[in-house]
């Protein structure tokens, strides 16, 4: 409920995604509760007006709150201890029961630091030389993307620019190509050696460069930021250890890290992977 209160809220998100699923208070009483919590529903109204059909508002009803409580309480004790675990459970709940024409849904969590990322998903390094059996392992996909950035502009100006740029037909096609690659990679059951990882990251790099070329055609001042997308993949019988691969603006690591909360969620039907946003090149071995 508080994503819209973040600095430059939704500016980066609209560059990455076609549509944002956003909770809204359904009643006067709920709106008053949001005001008491400091969640600024008036600001949300303004941003939703700017987003137009790029947003899909979902009423945060009593029924959804009850389902959220069940999901929250079913999480591990350690996960619930994380400061923003309650909000992560909210994002996951919002993806349940959406209309069938809204596809490719992912719950999105924005992080301002590596520390927040690793604490939330309990990401930890494992021995990269250890043999990997044919089972689910963590895959961390890192990618560059461009976001409007001009210190002279207000938050609203930046969001308007991001909406216009990311709604361009050519840019949308390039963005769709990246997400198609991402889904196919996570669905791939044939990852059996390092060559497959290298080929995947090179294909991703080409898609990212095409997307950035489309963005740079505008006269808007842009800055580079980064997205880390964490999912689980099924490996076949491995022919040897895997290592992280980084090429230009693309990075991919399979099996070198364990994300405990991700693996917990992967066992529950309908729980999507988490998308992780922050702004550093040097995490997970990406130099």
C-alpha positions in Angstrom: 0.0 0.0 0.0 2.9 2.4 0.3 4.8 1.8 -2.9 3.4 5.1 -4.3 5.0 7.0 -1.4 8.5 6.1 -2.5 10.7 8.7 -4.2 9.9 8.9 -7.9 7.3 6.2 -7.5 6.4 4.1 -10.6 8.9 6.0 -12.8 11.2 3.0 -13.2 8.3 0.5 -13.0 6.5 1.8 -16.1 9.8 1.4 -18.1 9.9 -2.3 -17.1 6.3 -3.3 -17.2 3.3 -2.9 -19.5 0.9 -2.5 -16.6 1.1 -2.0 -12.8 -1.4 -3.7 -10.4 -1.9 -1.2 -7.6 -4.1 -1.5 -4.4 -6.6 1.3 -3.7 -8.8 1.9 -0.6 -12.4 0.8 -1.5 -14.3 2.7 1.2 -14.1 6.0 3.1 -13.2 4.1 6.3 -10.3 2.3 4.6 -9.2 5.6 3.0 -9.1 7.1 6.5 -7.1 4.2 7.8 -4.5 4.7 5.0 -4.3 8.4 6.0 -3.6 7.4 9.6 -0.9 5.0 8.5 0.7 7.7 6.4 0.1 6.0 3.1 -1.2 9.2 1.4 -4.2 8.2 -0.6 -4.4 11.7 -2.2 -1.0 11.2 -3.8 -2.1 7.8 -5.0 -5.1 9.4 -6.7 -2.9 11.8 -8.5 -0.5 9.1 -9.7 -3.3 6.8 -10.8 -4.7 9.7 -12.9 -1.4 10.1 -14.6 -0.9 6.4 -15.2 -4.4 6.0 -16.8 -4.7 2.5 -18.4 -1.1 1.7 -17.5 -2.5 1.0 -14.0 -4.9 -1.7 -12.9 -6.4 -0.6 -9.5 -7.4 -3.4 -7.2 -9.6 -2.6 -4.2 -8.0 -3.6 -0.9 -11.2 -5.1 0.5 -11.9 -6.9 3.8 -11.8 -10.2 1.8 -8.3 -9.5 0.4 -7.1 -8.4 3.8 -8.2 -11.7 5.3 -6.4 -13.6 2.5 -3.4 -11.4 3.0 -3.4 -12.3 6.8 -3.5 -16.0 5.9 -0.6 -15.6 3.5 1.4 -13.5 5.9 1.0 -15.9 8.8 1.9 -18.9 6.6 5.3 -17.4 6.0 8.2 -18.6 8.1 9.0 -16.8 11.4 12.2 -15.4 9.9 10.4 -14.0 6.9 7.8 -12.4 9.0 10.5 -10.7 11.0 11.7 -8.8 7.9 10.5 -5.2 8.2 8.7 -5.2 4.8 7.5 -8.8 4.6 3.9 -7.6 5.2 4.1 -5.4 2.2 5.6 -8.2 0.1 2.7 -10.4 1.0 0.4 -7.6 -0.1 2.0 -7.5 -3.5 1.6 -11.2 -3.9 -2.1 -11.1 -2.9 -2.8 -8.4 -5.5 -1.9 -10.9 -8.3 -4.6 -13.3 -7.3 -7.9 -13.4 -9.2 -7.0 -10.9 -11.9 -8.9 -11.0 -15.2 -7.6 -13.6 -17.7 -6.6 -11.0 -20.2 -4.0 -9.6 -17.8 -1.1 -12.1 -18.3 2.6 -12.3 -17.4 1.9 -11.0 -13.9 4.8 -10.8 -11.4 4.8 -9.4 -7.8 7.3 -6.5 -7.8 9.4 -5.5 -4.8 11.6 -2.4 -5.0 14.9 -2.4 -3.0 17.2 0.6 -2.4 20.2 -1.5 -1.4 21.8 -4.9 -1.6 21.3 -5.3 2.1 17.5 -5.0 1.8 17.6 -7.6 -1.1 19.5 -10.2 0.7 17.6 -9.7 4.0 14.2 -10.0 2.3 14.8 -13.2 0.3 17.6 -14.5 2.6 19.9 -14.8 -0.4 23.2 -16.5 0.5 26.2 -17.7 -1.5 26.8 -21.4 -2.0 29.9 -23.2 -3.3 30.0 -22.6 -7.1 32.1 -25.7 -7.5 29.6 -28.0 -5.8 27.7 -30.4 -8.1 24.2 -29.4 -9.0 21.6 -32.2 -9.3 18.5 -32.0 -11.5 16.4 -29.9 -9.2 15.2 -26.3 -8.7 18.0 -23.8 -8.1 18.0 -20.0 -7.8 18.6 -18.0 -11.0 19.4 -14.3 -10.7 19.0 -12.3 -13.9 20.4 -8.8 -13.9 19.8 -6.2 -16.6 20.3 -2.5 -17.4 17.4 -0.3 -18.3 17.0 3.4 -18.9 14.8 5.8 -16.8 14.0 9.5 -17.3 16.1 11.5 -14.9 16.3 15.3 -14.8 16.8 17.2 -11.5 14.9 20.1 -12.9 11.7 18.1 -13.2 9.1 17.2 -10.6 8.1 13.6 -9.8 5.0 14.1 -11.9 7.0 15.4 -14.9 9.3 12.4 -14.7 6.4 10.0 -14.5 4.7 11.6 -17.5 7.9 11.3 -19.5 8.3 7.7 -18.5 4.8 6.8 -19.4 5.1 8.5 -22.9 8.4 6.9 -23.6 7.5 3.4 -22.4 4.2 3.5 -24.3 5.9 4.1 -27.6 5.1 1.2 -30.0 8.7 0.3 -30.8 9.8 0.4 -27.2 6.8 -1.8 -26.2 7.8 -4.4 -28.7 11.4 -4.4 -27.5 10.3 -4.7 -23.9 7.9 -7.6 -24.8 10.8 -9.4 -26.5 12.8 -9.2 -23.2 10.0 -10.6 -21.1 9.4 -13.3 -23.6 13.0 -14.3 -23.3 12.8 -14.2 -19.5 9.7 -16.5 -19.4 11.3 -19.0 -21.8 14.5 -19.1 -19.8 12.8 -19.8 -16.5 10.6 -22.4 -18.3 13.6 -24.1 -19.9 14.3 -27.6 -18.7 17.4 -28.1 -20.8 20.0 -26.1 -18.8 22.8 -28.7 -18.6 26.1 -26.8 -19.0 27.9 -23.4 -18.9 27.4 -23.0 -22.7 23.7 -22.7 -22.3 24.1 -19.9 -19.7 26.5 -18.0 -21.9 24.2 -18.2 -24.9 21.2 -17.1 -22.7 23.0 -14.0 -21.4 24.3 -13.0 -24.8 20.7 -13.2 -26.2 19.5 -11.1 -23.3 22.3 -8.6 -23.9 21.1 -8.1 -27.5 17.5 -7.6 -26.4 18.6 -5.0 -23.8 20.6 -3.1 -26.4 17.6 -3.0 -28.8 15.4 -1.7 -26.0 17.9 1.0 -25.0 18.3 2.1 -28.7 14.5 2.6 -28.9 14.6 4.7 -25.7 17.5 6.9 -26.8 15.5 8.1 -29.8 13.7 10.4 -27.5 15.1 13.8 -26.4 14.5 13.0 -22.7 17.5 12.9 -20.4 17.9 9.3 -19.3 20.0 7.5 -16.6 20.9 3.9 -16.4 19.6 1.8 -13.6 19.4 -1.9 -13.0 16.8 -4.7 -12.3 17.5 -8.0 -10.6 14.9 -10.6 -11.4 15.1 -13.7 -9.1 13.4 -17.0 -10.1 13.9 -20.7 -9.9 14.9 -23.0 -12.8 14.9 -26.7 -13.1 18.2 -28.1 -14.1 18.9 -31.3 -16.0 21.9 -33.5 -15.2 24.8 -31.1 -15.1 28.0 -31.7 -17.0 30.0 -29.5 -14.6 29.9 -26.5 -12.3 28.3 -23.2 -13.4 29.7 -19.7 -13.0 28.2 -16.3 -13.2 28.2 -14.7 -16.6 28.2 -10.9 -17.3 28.2 -9.3 -20.8 27.8 -5.5 -21.1 24.4 -4.7 -19.5 23.3 -8.3 -18.9 24.2 -10.6 -16.1 23.1 -14.2 -15.2 23.9 -16.4 -12.3 22.4 -19.9 -11.9 23.0 -22.1 -8.9 25.6 -19.9 -7.1 23.1 -18.5 -4.7 20.3 -19.8 -2.6 17.2 -17.7 -1.9 15.5 -19.4 0.9 12.3 -17.4 0.8 12.1 -17.8 -3.0 12.3 -21.6 -2.6 9.6 -21.5 0.1 7.3 -19.6 -2.3 8.1 -21.8 -5.3 6.3 -24.6 -3.6 3.0 -22.7 -3.3 0.7 -22.7 -6.3 0.2 -19.3 -7.8 3.1 -17.5 -6.1 5.2 -15.6 -8.7 8.9 -14.8 -8.6 10.0 -11.6 -7.0 11.4 -8.8 -9.1 14.2 -6.9 -7.4 15.2 -3.3 -8.3 18.3 -1.4 -7.3 21.2 0.6 -8.8 24.5 -1.2 -8.5 26.7 -3.0 -11.1 28.9 -4.9 -8.6 26.6 -7.4 -6.9 26.7 -11.1 -7.4 30.0 -10.8 -9.2 28.9 -8.4 -12.0 31.9 -6.2 -12.5 
